[in-house]
Amino acid sequence: MKFERRDIILIAGLILVMLGLSPFSGIVYAAIIVIGLFFGIKIFVAKKNQSIQQDVGEGICMECGSKIIDKKCPNCDES
C-alpha cells in the first residue's frame, strides 16, 4: 500500500468524519474508527485494482472489447 495523491483527500475526509464522531464518542474512539476506515478503504482499493489488472491482462481489443492474449485478439486476429 503506497501513498498516492488521492490519499490526501481521503485523509481530509476521514478527519472530518472523526470531528463529527467526537461529540458522540471520545476522540480516541473516533480516531480508532477513522484509522480502521482508512486501512479498510486502502485494502479494498488495492484488491479492486488487483482484480482489474487480472481481468485486463495485456489489454483490451479496441474493435471487439475482448481480452488480448499473446499480443493478439482471439476474435479479430483469427488469420
N, C-alpha and C positions, 0 to 999 in steps of 0.2 A: 504494500500500500504506500505509494509515493504521494507526496503533497503536490497538488495541482492548483492552478489559479482559481478554479471554481470553488475550491475548498474555503476560500476566504468568505464567499457568500454563504456557504453552509455554516461556517463558524459564526458569522454575524447573525444569521437567523436563529441558530441554537442559543446564542447569548440572549437574544430577545425572548426566546421560549423560557430560558432559565429565569429571566427577570419576571416573566409572567407567572411562573410557578412559585417563585419565592414567597409571596404573601400567603399561599395556601400550605406550603410545606417549608421546612427550613432551607436555607441557602445551600447547605451541604447536601441535602437530599436532592434538591433541584440540580445541583452540579453533577451528582452521580447519575441522575436520569439523563441529563444532557450528554455526558460523556458516553453513556451506553448508546444513546441515539446516534452520536457521531460515528462510533465504530460500527454500529449496526448498518448505517447507511453506507459507509465505506465498503464493508464486506459485501453488501447487496450489489452495489455498483460494480465491484471487482468481479463478482460471479456473473453478472449480466454481461459485462464486456468480454469475459472469457467464453461465454456461451455464444455471443455474436461472432467472435473470432473463429470458433469451431464451425459455425454454420457457414460463414463466408469462405473460409479457407483461402484459396489463391485469388478469389474474386468472383464477380457475378457477370454473366454474359449480358452485354448491352442489347442484344437482339431478342433473346427469349427469357432472360432472367434466371436461368439455371446456374448451378454452381460449376465453376471452371475446375476441371481435373486435368493434371499434367499439361497445363497451359493450353488446353483445348476445351471447347464446349462440346459435351456429348451429344447435344441435339443439332447444333448448327454445323459443326465440323465433322460430319459423317464421312466425307470423302477422304 
